[in-house]
């Protein structure tokens, strides 16, 4: 059963598990379950997602009960009027805080402005040799994307040489192999932790938070956090 973390007359939000698709997709023929249908069945109501998060990303996924709210929230996301926060476990020791202003290329080759800020919350150094190094270093960061480009956080953190653990597309294959072989961990450690926005009907400020999923918590324990 999906964890419902917010609900009113217009909106409902779940804490999406890592690996669960938002909806049916032709590029993921292996998937048999989808957040959209699972939620509809669970609450016995028609809802539609107002934004997207990657299949491998866990955390907040927001749906609307009615078309007017759906359109209004989609517009709010497109106009960057929704504040989003993510937690990620990355390779290496990141600096205390950094702004990443690095344009990202669309599939058609067009460059789009993309801006992310992050703050380092914790660092760990494990007594595990990796490559030429006698230890392995990792950081827990809180990332705030000011724009909403496809795979923005994954690409930006990879760009500064601190890729997200478990990211097969933009990450470090050697680190992913280490986590898979040593801890049987294949989850991408990116979690949508918080959404803040003005409610499209009541105009009240809404703040939604989602707790970490089990695999993310397990790696936190491994890191001693």
C-alpha positions as CSV (number, residue, x, y, z in Angstrom):
1,X,0.0,0.0,0.0
2,X,1.3,3.5,-0.9
3,X,2.0,5.9,1.9
4,X,-0.2,8.9,1.6
5,X,1.5,12.0,3.2
6,X,-1.0,14.7,2.2
7,X,-4.6,14.9,1.2
8,X,-7.3,17.6,0.8
9,X,-10.2,18.1,-1.5
10,X,-8.0,18.9,-4.5
11,X,-4.6,17.3,-4.0
12,X,-3.1,14.1,-2.7
13,X,0.6,13.3,-2.3
14,X,2.3,9.9,-1.8
15,X,5.8,8.9,-0.7
16,X,6.8,7.0,-3.8
17,X,9.1,4.1,-3.4
18,X,12.3,3.9,-5.4
19,X,11.8,1.9,-8.6
20,X,8.1,2.6,-9.0
21,X,7.1,4.3,-12.3
22,X,4.7,7.2,-12.2
23,X,2.5,5.8,-15.0
24,X,2.7,3.3,-17.8
25,X,5.5,4.0,-20.3
26,X,6.5,2.3,-23.5
27,X,10.2,2.6,-22.5
28,X,9.7,0.5,-19.4
29,X,7.9,-2.6,-20.6
30,X,9.3,-4.6,-17.6
31,X,7.2,-2.7,-15.1
32,X,3.9,-4.3,-13.9
33,X,2.9,-1.7,-11.3
34,X,2.5,2.1,-11.6
35,X,2.0,4.8,-8.9
36,X,-0.9,6.3,-10.8
37,X,-3.0,3.1,-11.0
38,X,-2.0,1.9,-7.5
39,X,-3.2,5.2,-6.0
40,X,-6.4,5.2,-7.9
41,X,-7.2,1.7,-6.8
42,X,-6.2,2.5,-3.2
43,X,-8.4,5.6,-2.7
44,X,-11.0,4.6,-5.3
45,X,-10.8,7.9,-7.0
46,X,-9.5,9.3,-10.3
47,X,-6.4,11.3,-9.9
48,X,-3.7,12.6,-12.3
49,X,0.0,13.5,-11.5
50,X,0.9,17.1,-11.7
51,X,4.6,16.6,-12.0
52,X,7.1,13.8,-12.6
53,X,10.0,12.2,-10.7
54,X,12.3,9.5,-12.1
55,X,11.5,5.9,-11.7
56,X,14.5,5.3,-9.5
57,X,13.9,8.5,-7.4
58,X,11.9,8.1,-4.2
59,X,9.8,10.6,-2.3
60,X,7.0,13.1,-2.9
61,X,4.7,12.6,-5.9
62,X,1.7,15.0,-6.1
63,X,-1.6,14.3,-7.8
64,X,-4.8,16.3,-8.5
65,X,-8.3,15.2,-8.1
66,X,-9.8,17.6,-10.7
67,X,-8.6,19.0,-14.0
68,X,-8.6,22.6,-12.9
69,X,-6.2,21.9,-10.0
70,X,-4.1,19.6,-12.3
71,X,-3.6,22.4,-14.8
72,X,-2.9,25.1,-12.1
73,X,-0.3,22.9,-10.4
74,X,1.4,21.9,-13.7
75,X,1.7,25.6,-14.5
76,X,3.2,26.3,-11.0
77,X,5.8,23.6,-11.6
78,X,6.6,24.9,-15.1
79,X,7.0,28.5,-13.8
80,X,9.2,27.3,-10.9
81,X,6.8,28.5,-8.3
82,X,7.1,25.2,-6.4
83,X,10.1,25.0,-4.0
84,X,11.6,21.5,-4.2
85,X,14.2,19.9,-1.9
86,X,16.0,16.6,-2.4
87,X,18.4,14.5,-0.4
88,X,21.1,12.6,-2.2
89,X,24.1,10.4,-1.2
90,X,27.0,11.2,-3.5
91,X,30.6,10.0,-4.1
92,X,33.3,12.0,-2.4
93,X,33.4,14.8,0.1
94,X,31.4,17.8,-1.2
95,X,32.2,21.4,-0.1
96,X,29.9,23.0,2.5
97,X,27.7,24.7,-0.1
98,X,27.7,25.4,-3.8
99,X,25.6,26.8,-6.6
100,X,25.7,24.9,-9.9
101,X,24.9,27.1,-12.9
102,X,25.4,24.7,-15.8
103,X,23.1,24.6,-18.9
104,X,21.7,21.2,-19.9
105,X,21.1,20.0,-23.4
106,X,17.6,18.7,-24.5
107,X,17.2,15.7,-26.7
108,X,16.9,18.0,-29.8
109,X,20.3,19.6,-28.9
110,X,18.9,22.8,-27.5
111,X,20.6,24.2,-24.4
112,X,18.5,25.1,-21.4
113,X,19.5,27.2,-18.4
114,X,19.8,25.0,-15.3
115,X,20.5,26.1,-11.8
116,X,20.9,24.0,-8.6
117,X,22.1,24.9,-5.1
118,X,23.2,22.3,-2.6
119,X,24.3,22.2,1.0
120,X,26.4,19.4,2.6
121,X,24.6,17.9,5.6
122,X,27.0,15.0,6.5
123,X,30.2,13.4,5.4
124,X,31.6,9.9,5.9
125,X,34.8,8.1,5.3
126,X,34.6,4.3,5.3
127,X,37.6,2.0,5.8
128,X,37.1,0.4,2.4
129,X,39.8,0.7,-0.2
130,X,38.6,2.0,-3.5
131,X,40.7,2.3,-6.6
132,X,44.0,4.1,-5.6
133,X,42.5,5.3,-2.4
134,X,42.8,3.5,1.0
135,X,39.3,4.7,2.0
136,X,35.9,5.5,0.4
137,X,34.3,9.0,0.9
138,X,30.7,10.0,0.7
139,X,28.5,12.9,1.4
140,X,24.8,13.5,2.2
141,X,23.6,16.7,0.4
142,X,20.4,18.6,0.3
143,X,19.8,19.9,-3.2
144,X,17.4,22.6,-4.3
145,X,16.8,22.9,-8.1
146,X,15.7,26.4,-9.2
147,X,14.8,25.0,-12.6
148,X,13.2,21.7,-13.6
149,X,15.2,20.1,-16.3
150,X,15.2,16.4,-17.1
151,X,17.6,14.5,-14.8
152,X,18.9,18.0,-13.6
153,X,20.2,16.9,-10.2
154,X,21.7,13.7,-11.5
155,X,23.5,15.6,-14.3
156,X,24.6,18.6,-12.1
157,X,26.1,16.4,-9.4
158,X,27.9,14.3,-11.9
159,X,29.2,17.5,-13.6
160,X,30.9,18.5,-10.3
161,X,32.4,15.0,-10.0
162,X,30.1,14.0,-7.1
163,X,27.7,11.6,-8.8
164,X,24.7,10.1,-7.0
165,X,25.3,6.6,-5.8
166,X,23.1,4.1,-7.8
167,X,22.7,6.4,-10.8
168,X,23.5,4.1,-13.7
169,X,23.1,6.7,-16.4
170,X,25.0,9.6,-15.0
171,X,26.8,8.0,-12.1
172,X,30.0,6.1,-11.4
173,X,29.8,2.5,-12.5
174,X,32.7,1.4,-10.2
175,X,30.9,2.9,-7.1
176,X,27.6,1.4,-8.2
177,X,29.3,-2.0,-8.5
178,X,30.9,-1.7,-5.1
179,X,27.5,-1.0,-3.5
180,X,25.9,-3.8,-5.4
181,X,28.6,-6.4,-4.5
182,X,29.3,-5.4,-0.9
183,X,25.8,-4.3,0.3
184,X,23.5,-5.7,-2.4
185,X,22.3,-2.1,-2.9
186,X,21.1,-1.1,-6.4
187,X,18.8,1.8,-5.4
188,X,19.6,5.3,-6.7
189,X,20.0,7.3,-3.5
190,X,18.0,10.4,-4.5
191,X,14.9,11.3,-2.5
192,X,12.4,14.1,-3.1
193,X,12.0,15.2,0.5
194,X,10.0,18.4,0.5
195,X,7.6,20.5,-1.7
196,X,6.4,24.0,-0.8
197,X,3.8,25.9,-2.8
198,X,0.7,28.1,-2.8
199,X,-2.4,26.0,-2.9
200,X,-4.2,26.7,-6.2
201,X,-7.6,26.8,-4.6
202,X,-7.2,28.1,-1.0
203,X,-4.0,30.2,-1.7
204,X,-2.6,28.8,1.6
205,X,1.1,27.8,1.7
206,X,1.4,24.1,1.6
207,X,4.5,22.3,2.9
208,X,4.8,18.5,2.3
209,X,7.6,16.4,3.6
210,X,8.4,12.7,2.9
211,X,10.4,10.4,5.1
212,X,13.3,8.3,3.7
213,X,12.6,5.0,2.1
214,X,14.1,1.8,3.7
215,X,17.1,1.4,1.3
216,X,18.1,5.0,1.8
217,X,17.9,4.6,5.5
218,X,20.0,1.4,5.3
219,X,22.8,3.3,3.5
220,X,22.6,6.1,6.1
221,X,23.3,3.4,8.7
222,X,26.2,2.1,6.7
223,X,27.6,5.6,6.7
224,X,27.2,6.0,10.4
225,X,24.7,8.8,10.0
